Amino acid sequence: MTARTFVPEVFVLDVDGVMTTGQFFYDAQGKAYKVFGPDDSDGLSLLKRFLPIRFITGDHRGFPITERRIKHDMHYELDLVSTTHRAEWLAERFDLKRVVFMGDGIFDHLVMRQVGYAIAPQNAHPYAKAAAQYVCACAGGERAVAEACLHLLELFYEPFGPESPIIR
């Protein structure tokens, strides 16, 4: 699908392994920490004026951590969606052929094959990478989301580069 025939309606991102390194740190009380990467929030801030952005996670136990970062700190919508029911969840809310989806997991290829445009971080599962139209040079939690945002800006909107003005 080319940029001329595809008009994105929404950018939906998985959290763990995309916004984070995918690692979970446990203490004696349970899941305590996740590692979120640098620059991803900045990349999203450049893209959000063109395209609504939403996040999904299947991590029940770590949801409060994700909610704190995505919903409260970054002010984006966040939903708890099973990794095996994501295509159905998206289809209930959006025209799948107008969704940009970024995922990394073993089941994300099931969604990526149905959406209009799919992106995977460099360290995504091979199934996800094979189903993606764009595979980032960066890994999840290591600027992959920022890279994906710059890619989408260049492909569909206004490219951002070293000479671009800061948008507030």
N, C-alpha and C positions, 0 to 999 in steps of 0.2 A: 504494500500500500504506500503510495507516495504522499508527500505533504500536500499536493494539490487536491487529492481525492479524499483525504482524511481530515476531518475537523474535530479536534478533541472537545469533549464535553466536561471531562473531569480527569484529574490525575490522582490515582489511588495507589498508595504505597503500603506495603507490608512494613512492619516496624523491625522485628528481630531478624538480624542478618542483612538488613538494608540500611536503616537508620542507626543500627547498632552493629557491633562486631559479631553478634550472635552468641556471645559468651554470657553465661549467667554465673554470678558469684554468690555462693551460699555461705551463710553463717549457721550457727546452731539453731536459730529460729526459722531458717528457711531462706528463700531467695531474697537477697539483700541489694544487689547492685546489677546494673547493666552499663555497658560502655557505649555512649553515644559519640559520634564522630564530630570533627571540626568542620566548619564551613557549610554544612548541609542546610542549616537554618538560613544562612545568607543566600544560598542558591534558591531556596524556596521563596524567599522574600522577593527575589527578582521575577519569579514566575507567577506568583499569586495574583498579580494585577491582570493577567491574561486568562487564567485558568483556575477554577476551584480545585482545592487540594484537600484530600481526605486520607486518613490513615486507618489501617486495620491491623489487628493482632489476634493471634490465637492463644496467647499466653495468659491464662486465667490467673495463675499464682503471681506473675510479675505485672499484672495489669495496673496496680497502684503506682508502680515506678514509671511505666509507660505513660499513664494518664498525667502524672506530674510533669513530665517533659513535654509531651505532645500537646495536650489540651491546656494545661495551666500555664506553662512557660512559653510555648510557641503559639498558642491560641488557634489550633487546628482541630477539626472534628476527628474523633477517634471512636472506632467501634470494635467490639470484641466479636470476631467472626472465626469460626472453625476453619482450619486449614483445608478441610475437605468439602466445605460448603461455600466457598468464596464465589465461584461462578454464579451460583443460584442467587446468592445475596446481592451481587452486583447487578444481575439481570432484573431483579425486583426493583431496583432504584435507577438504573441507567440503561441506555442503549449500549449494549456491549461493544458494538462496532465503533463507538465514539469514546471509549474508555482507554486511557493510557494507564497501564498497570506496571508497577515495578515490584518484583519479587525475587526470591532467592531459593526458596525451599523445595523439597522433594515433590510436593504437590502443586507448587505454583505453576508448573508448566500446563496444568489442566485449565487454569484461568488464562494464561498467556496465549494459548491457542485459540481462544474465543474472543479476545478483546481486539480493538483496532490497532493498538500499538503496545508492544511489550519491551520492557527494559530489565536487564539483570546486572547486578554487580559482578565484578570479575571473579569473586570467590563463590558465586552461586553454584548450586547443584548442577551437574551437567545437563539434566533434563530441562531445567529452567533456562540455562544458557542456549541450548539448542532451539528452544521455542521463542527466544527473544529476537526482535528486530535490531536491537542495539545492546551490546554488551560493553559495560563501562571498563575503562582501564583501571579504575580504582575499585577497591574492595568495599564491601558493606562496612559501615562504621568508620571508613577511612576516605571520606569525600566522594563516595559513589553517587550520593543523592545530589550533591552540588554539581557534579559532572553531568548527571542526567538532566538537571534543570537547564544548564547551559546548552546541552544538546537540543532539548525541546525548544528553547528560545531561538536557536539558530534554524531549526527545521521548520517551525510553524509561526514564529512571531518576529521579534527583533533581536538579532544577535547581540550578546553582551561581551565586551572585551576590554583590554587595558585602556582604551581611549573612551569608553562609554561613560556617560555621566552617572552619578549615583542617584538612584530613584528612591525617594522617601515616601 
